[in-house]
Each structure stands twice: as C-alpha cells, then as structure tokens.
C-alpha cells in the first residue's frame, strides 16, 4: 500500500505531483531504490583503491579566507563553509544551509571552517537537506539555535519533527517535494527532488524526506542539489523552473562508482545536470572537507573545472570563506 503525503499548508508548484509516495511509513526514490547494506559496504572496503598513494602522499591544502563578521557580506552573496555548508544573504534575509562547523561522529574535518560559529547571528532561516550526519549536525545546529532564537527551519517532511525533539522552541516549516514557502518579505523557498536516502540510526531509514532547495528573491534564483545521484529530476526541472541563475551541486564522494553512483553524483554527471537544468553558473560543493570516498580530496574540483572548460559551462569555484556576490544572470 502506497500513500502520498505532503504539507497541506503549503502550495505545490508541480501541477501533476500528488505528493511524496510512502510505503510502510518510509519515503523512497522514484529511481534506483537502493540503500547501502553490509554487502556493498564490505565489497567497497575490501576493494583496491587505485588512488591510495595519492591520498596518502598528496596533501589537500585549500586556500581559506577567514570570515570575521557577517557585516563583511554586502547585498546578495554566498559564502562556502566547506562540504554542503553555506551562508547566504538573499533578499535581505540571512540563511544557513546544512551547517557543520567541525567534526561529526567518527569523521574528522580535513579542512578548517573559515568562520567561528559565533559569527552567524541574526540568521533568518536554517535549511537542512536531509538527516545524514554530514548535513545535519546537532552540535552545529544547537549553536545556531542558541544564538538565533527567531530563526526558522525549512526542511523535508519528518526532519523538522526530529529537530523539534532536540529544540522544541524552533519554528519548523516542513515540505514535500515541489512544495513552496513564501515569507513575508517575498523570499521563496522550495523543496525539490533528490536521488538519495535518509538514516541516522538502525531502524529509521527512509522515515525522513531528503531533497534539494530552490531559493528565490530579488530576481535571483538559486538551486542547491543537496546530496543526490544523477537522475531524471534534473532534466525535468526546466518545465517547472525555467530560469536558474546559480546551481550549487555536489561533485565529491563519487568513487568507487559501483557504490556511490546510486546516491552521489560525479563531477561529469554534475555538469550534465547543470546543462539539463539550463543553469547559468555552476558552483561545486560536497568535496574537500570530509574523507568519505576513494578519490583524493583535491580531485573533484580539478576534474570539474577542466571538464566545465571542455564543455563551455560557466563555473565559479569559491574558496573557503570567500564572499561571492550574486546577481541575476542573463
């Protein structure tokens, strides 16, 4: 038995979307309904890594531009904080996406966060793409909640319930795929499909919805892919969203492909997705922060930049902490 669920208080921007399908209380993907079990994990861990020596001897040493105050950020802009963590200033609002300021359980951060958590004050919205520990870090969220008592959370169905169990006073806006929230200032936040999964403990896999984000204000449209594999949702998007100025898309944790392909996009497929979405500028993320896969940490941005040049795709690769101004792209 399959049910279809959504937040009945929010509009759905896809005219043919009934809601997210749920079977036995679990969300699932439209394609590649696969989650990593012990068999694939064991196969990966006992397979030879062809990049072993490069990972061991070539140091990842990214440039870091310290961000000391949000007063340094003028107008519409974004700041990459590593992995999928961003600070955005858009339409007069301050937003955080998937903030992880340090390590998370059993995984050490390999590049520094360019700003102290204390910098992030007067935050209007916290956006969480899904419940995995490298995207939803309870200590990082706690620091933001403590410093920003009026901050609102925008996330997928079920994720808000988890965060409210930690922080009961946090105002939560949960959305299904293709559902949109518009705030009093005109900022639009839309939750969109991603090809991924959710899980934080032994028995909760699929109980919370994963997804991507669309942010719109001041005539600027920004897409953030969340964690995702390459799938049909990219080429379907222009039917609903015909103009995307900036596409923030994952490029790392993509090797080995037999294990990562159902859940993480490669730099090559990321650029294909950018083209299919008709996005004007691509901004890579999900690399260079946590050692989660076989490829060296320096590999994804180099592959992405070289391939983008070959394909004639405009990219901007921000340094950690760099303030990247945002504008409407013709």
Secondary structure as GFF3:
##gff-version 3
##sequence-region A 1 330
A	DSSP	beta_strand	2	5	.	.	.	ID=ss1
A	DSSP	beta_strand	11	12	.	.	.	ID=ss2
A	DSSP	beta_strand	20	23	.	.	.	ID=ss3
A	DSSP	beta_strand	26	27	.	.	.	ID=ss4
A	DSSP	alpha_helix	38	45	.	.	.	ID=ss5
A	DSSP	alpha_helix	52	57	.	.	.	ID=ss6
A	DSSP	three_ten_helix	70	72	.	.	.	ID=ss7
A	DSSP	beta_strand	77	82	.	.	.	ID=ss8
A	DSSP	beta_strand	85	90	.	.	.	ID=ss9
A	DSSP	beta_strand	93	97	.	.	.	ID=ss10
A	DSSP	three_ten_helix	117	119	.	.	.	ID=ss11
A	DSSP	beta_strand	125	128	.	.	.	ID=ss12
A	DSSP	alpha_helix	138	147	.	.	.	ID=ss13
A	DSSP	beta_strand	152	156	.	.	.	ID=ss14
A	DSSP	alpha_helix	159	166	.	.	.	ID=ss15
A	DSSP	beta_strand	171	175	.	.	.	ID=ss16
A	DSSP	beta_strand	179	182	.	.	.	ID=ss17
A	DSSP	beta_strand	188	192	.	.	.	ID=ss18
A	DSSP	beta_strand	212	217	.	.	.	ID=ss19
A	DSSP	beta_strand	220	224	.	.	.	ID=ss20
A	DSSP	alpha_helix	233	236	.	.	.	ID=ss21
A	DSSP	three_ten_helix	237	239	.	.	.	ID=ss22
A	DSSP	beta_strand	244	250	.	.	.	ID=ss23
A	DSSP	alpha_helix	257	260	.	.	.	ID=ss24
A	DSSP	alpha_helix	267	277	.	.	.	ID=ss25
A	DSSP	beta_strand	279	285	.	.	.	ID=ss26
A	DSSP	alpha_helix	299	311	.	.	.	ID=ss27
A	DSSP	beta_strand	323	325	.	.	.	ID=ss28
###
